[in-house]
Amino acid sequence: MERSIGALGVLLLADSFLPWYRLSWTVVRYGTGQQTHHVNTATAWHSSSGWSLAVLLGVVAAIGYVTCGVYADRWPTLPARLRWLFLLTGTTGLLVATVSWLAIPSVDAPGGYGFVAAGEIAGGVRFGDIVRDHLSAREVNVAWGFYLAVFIMTALVLLMLLDIVRRADRNAVTSPG
């Protein structure tokens, strides 16, 4: 079970470098009508502080949970308490990711963003740039990396919970009483 939890921690870290957020837009050249399509993507680390925190919490939870087995011989009761702490850490990471996703404003107007004539909008931000923590249009711009991370984090939390319950059942059966 601990190997699976460790593997999920590694997968979550790898997933954090995949596209979590994307902007796509079409430019129509004035006069010719020629259309060009553009896409810009960002990882969890580049798009959202909340998502970065969620990944950190999930990876720390996985690493911590796996390392609990190392200290089981020295301090028999400590790993059980720490496993609950790391389960709480992983659950918090999943909640942070979900709340950060829900905090992204929904699509305001159907049909796109409208007409923008300027190459630079303000403060050095160019049209199409993804500005960290200023995300929009959750339904169309959140990319597949985020949804994969939610799946991984859910599996991580469920495996930790299953392992804790199994250990508790095993201890209840083996303890005299």
Secondary structure, DSSP 8 states (H G I E B T S, - for coil): -HHHHHHHHHHHHHHTTS--EEEEEEEE-TTT--EEEEEEEE-HHHH-HHHHHHHHHHHHHHHHHHHGGGGTTT-SSHHHHHHHHHHHHHHHHHHHHHHHHHHS----STT-S-----SEEETTEETT---TT----HHHHB-HHHHHHHHHHHHHHHHHHHHHHHHHHHHHHHS--
